[in-house]
Amino acid sequence: MAKIQNSKQHNLILGIETSCDETAAAVISGGDTILSNVIWSQVAIHHPYGGVVPELASRKHMEKIVPVVEKALADAGADSESIHGVAVTCGPGLVGALLVGLSFAKAFAYTTGLPLTGVNHLQGHIAAIYLEPDPPSFPFVALLVSGGHTNLYYVAGPMEFEHMGQTRDDAAGEAFDKVAKLLGLGYPGGMVIDELSQQGDPERIRFPRVFLDKNGFDFSFSGLKTAVARYVQGEKTDSGSIPDIAAGFQEAVVDVLVHKGISAAKAKGCRHIALVGGVASNSRLRERIRQEGEAAGITVHIPSPELCTDNAAMIAVVGYHQLSKGARSSLDLDAYSKTSHSGRLGVVRRHSGKDIIAPFL
């Protein structure tokens, strides 16, 4: 469970997150203690459409950003005078949605005279693990699995990352959503497939495991999605077979994620691995990676479910570390839809003969 404390402390950072369909604000203290973490989800709004509608998401962020920030400050017992800095997600994500949070953060920082820092959303997911009572020691490997990203990183320090691999097509979360839509299960796909799979037999239908190179760290889930589609088209499916299809699909995804994650930790000689991102809430993935980690002598760290989903506490953690290093953003900071450098989180610098990814400053 994340560390939460409802009292004012030193070095308070206000975090703001609006990269997709959650309007979120949080206040953290000292880079590792949550004073408040408010999330307003749009899942019910986008559910009828089977996925996030970007324009609708942006409009809802505009409606909710002020009350969400006000509640985060009130829950933390903080105000503009006790806050020391503002951290805001500037990408990757839906640009229209990002601009809502970014514009609010700029206005808040300007009117209060507080320092502003833009945060990479993927760094935030990794930083979520620092909010847990027993975070991994450095270095560790991070397996980041979310709706739009499936990446592996070697984490050398709080803000130093070496990019190891990523998906070449669909992210795991995208595959969950697309298969759920194919099966008529609705949105969000990850949650409904996770629940339905518990009623199915994961061994009855064996879908392909796309490892690409078993010794490499890239992923591919597009072919698996296609295999499910072809199975559904070629078989007479009914309500009784859908749980087995969901369970078989989920098991194929989990097999690949767990194999790649544990292999990456072994390749780097790391005794710790962090599973982060929205898909890290998947119960089967959490179970399997813990089992395989224990068998390999690797300690697995997973944030509590509320910190796996998009949230502002994780953004505030990154902001704390960036501001501590003097990394401030100007008011011309812009939003971006994709992470540059093929999944890398910042600029490359050499460290002990290896490429280490330092954050964007």
N, C-alpha and C positions, 0 to 999 in steps of 0.2 A: 504494500500500500504506500502511496506517495506521502512524503512528509508534508503535513499541513499544520499551520499554526495560525491562530486567529489573534494575533497581537502585532503591534507595530514594531519593526526592527530596523536595522541599519541598511543602507544601500538598497532602497526599494526601486524596482524596475517595473514599469507598466508595459505589458506586452499586448499587442493587438494582432489578431489573425483573421483574415477574410479571404483566403486563397481559393475556396471552393464553396461549399454549402453550409459552413458553420460560421456564425458571427461570434467571435470569442475575444475576451479580454481577461487579463489576469495580472495580479501583483505578486512578485516574488521578492524574497529578502535574501541577500547574501549569495545569490546564485544557486541556492539549493533548497530553499524553504518556500512552500506555497502559502501565501496569505489569503489569496482568493483565486478562483479559476471558474469563470462564468462562460458557458457555451450555450448559444441558442441555435438549435439544429433546424435545418430546412427539409429534413427527410420527408416529412408528411406532405410538404408542398410539391416536391419533385416526384413523389411516388407514382402518381397517375401517368407520368410521362416515361417511366422506366429508366430514368437517368436525370442528371442535372441539366437544367435549361439555363445556360449562362446569363441571358438577359434577365430572367426572373430572379436568379440568384443575386445579381447586382442590385436590383431594386429592393429586395428584402434586406440586404446588408444596409442599404441607406436608411431603411425604416428602423433597424434594430441597433445600429452601431452606438448611438448616444445612450440609450437605456442600458445596454450591455456594459459599456465602460463605466457608467455611473454606478451600476450594481457592483462591479468588480472593485471599484474604489471604496464603496460603502462597506462591502464585506470585509475588506482588508483594514478598515478603520483608517484609511489614508485619504489624502487630498492632494491637490496640485503642489502644495508647499512641501509635502513630505516625500514626494516622488523625486528620485534622483536622475532618471533617464527614461526615454521612451524607445521601445523596440517594436518594429512592425515588419510583418512579412511583405517582401517586395517581389517574391517569385520563388520557384515557378508556381503557376496556377492559372486561373482564369483572369485575364488582364482586367476586365471590367470589375470583377469582384475585388481583386487586389487593390485597384485604384480607390475603392471606397475606404478601406482601412488605411491605406497610405495617405490619402488626403486628410482624413481625420487626424492621423498621427502627426502629420506635418503642422496642421493648425494648432493642435494641442501643444506641441513642442515650441512653436513660434510664440504663442501667446503667453506661455509660462517661462520661456527662456531656457527650457530643458534641452539637454543634448539628445539628438535623434540618431538611431542606427537602424539601417535596413538589414533584414535577416533572410537568409536562404531557408526556405521551408523545409528542405531535406536535412539541413543541419539541425533544425528544430526537432525533427523526429528522433535523431540520434541523441540530442541533448535531453530528451525526455527521461532517459535512463538515469541521468544525474540527479533527478528529483526523488528517486527511490531511496529507501533507507540504506541499502547495501549496493551501491553502484559498482560496476566493474573497475578494476585497477587497470591503468594503462601499461602497455598497449592492449587493445582488444579488437576483435572483428565485429562489425555491425552488419547485420542482414536487415536491410530496410525494404519492407514490403507494404506498399500502399496502393491506393486506387490507380495512380498513374505512374508508379515507379517500382521497380524491383532491382535493387542495387546492392553491391557488396563493397564495404570500405574497411580498410585497416586504419584504426583510430590511434594515433600516436600521442595525442594530447587533447585537451578540451576543444581546441579549435584547429587541429591538424589531422588531415585525412589523406589517405592514399586510396585512390579509386581502383578497385580490383575487377569489377565486372558489373554488367547491367543486362536488362532484357533487350533483345534485338527487335522485338515487336510489341505485342501486348504485354502489359504488366500483369502480375498475378491478380490484382484487384479488378482490372478490366476484364480478365477472363471470367472471374466469378460473376461479374455483372452481366456479361454477354450470355453466359450459359444460363443464368437465372432467367434472363429475358426469353431465351430460346425455349426454356421449359415452362414458361408462363408463371414464374414464381414471383415476379415483381422486383422492386428496388427497395433497399440496397441488396445486391446479390450475395455478398459475402455472408451477411448475417442469416439470410433465409436458407442458404445452402448449408451453412454450418449446423443450423437447427434441424433441417430436414435429413441431413446425412446421418444423424444419430438414430434414425428409424430405418436406415438402409444397410445393405451388406456391401462393404467396400471391395470385396473380392469377387462378387458375382459378375461384374462387368469390368474388365481390365482395359483401361484406356492407355495409350502410349505415354511413356515417360521420355520427354525430350530433354536429354542431357547435353546435346550438342557434343562438345568435347568434355568427357567426364573429368579430365584434369584441368579444365578451364573453368572460368567463373561467370560466363555469360549465360543468360536464360532465354528461353523462347516458349511462349504459351499459345501462340496463334494456331499452331498445328493441333494442339490438344483441343482447343475450342472447335476447330473444324471436325476433328474426330467425333466429338460429341454430337455435333450437328448431323453428320452423316449417319451416326448410329440412330438418332431420333428419326431421321428421314427413312431409314431402311427397316426399322422395327415398328411393330405396333405397340406404341407406348400408351400406358394408362396410368391412373393415379397410383396404382400399386407398384409400378416399375420406376416411377420418378425418384423415389428415395434412393433406390439402388444406383440410378444414373448419377444422382447428385453425390452420393458417397464415393462412387468409383472415380468421378471427376476430381473431387476434393482430394482423394488419396493420391492421385497422380500428381497434382500440384504440390502437395505436402512432401512427397517422396523427393522431388527435384529440389525444392527449397532446402530441406533438411540436409540432403547430401551435399549440396553446394556450400551451404553455410558451415557445416562441420569440416568439410574439406578445406575451406579457406582458412579456418582457424588452425588446422593442423599444418597447412602450408606455411603459415606465418609463425608457427611455434607459440601461438597464443593459448593461454589456459582459460580465457574468458571470451564469450560471445554474447552480443546483445541482439535480440530480435525486436525490431521497432517498426512503427508504422501502423496504419489502420488494420491491415490483414493480420498483424500480430495478435489481434483479439480472437482470432480463430482458435477454437478450443482444441481441435485435432492437431493443428500446427504447434500449439504450445505444448501439448502432451508429447508429441513425437520428438521435437527438438530437445526437450528435457531428457527423454529416454536415451536418445543417441548421444547427447552431450555427456550424460553420466557414464555411458559405456566407454566413451573416449577419454574420460578424465577431464572434461571441459565443463566449466561452470557456465550455465546459461542464465542470462539476465533478461527479464521481460518486464516492461512497464505495466502498471496496473491498467485495466481497460480504458479508464477515462483519460489516460495519458497516451494511449495508442492512437486514438482518434485525433483529428485536427483540434488543437487547443492552443491557447495563448501563453500558458505557463512555460511550455517548451520554447516558445519564441522569446520570452523574457529571459530565459537562461542563456541563450545565445547572445542576446543583447547585453546581459551582464558581463560576459566574457569579452565581447567586442569593445564595450565602453571602458572596461578595465584596462584594455590595451590602447585606449585612445582612438579607437576606430569610430569616428562620427561621420554621419551622412549629411550632406547639404540638402537644402530644400528643393533642389532640382532632381532628387532621387526619383527614379522611374520604376515602373513595374515591368516584369518580363514573364513571358509565358513558359519558357523552357530554360533548364539549366544548361549553360554553355559547356563546352569541352566534353560532350558525350557523357553527362552524368557527374562530372567533377564538381566539387563544391566550392572551388576558389581557384587561386593561381598556384602554379607549380613552383616550388622551390626545392633545392637540393638539401638533403639532410642525411648524413652518414651514407652518402653514395646512393640514396634512393630518392625518388620523386615523392615529395610530401605536398599535399594540397592544403595550403593555408587559406583562410577565409578571404572573401572579397572585402577590401577595405574602402 
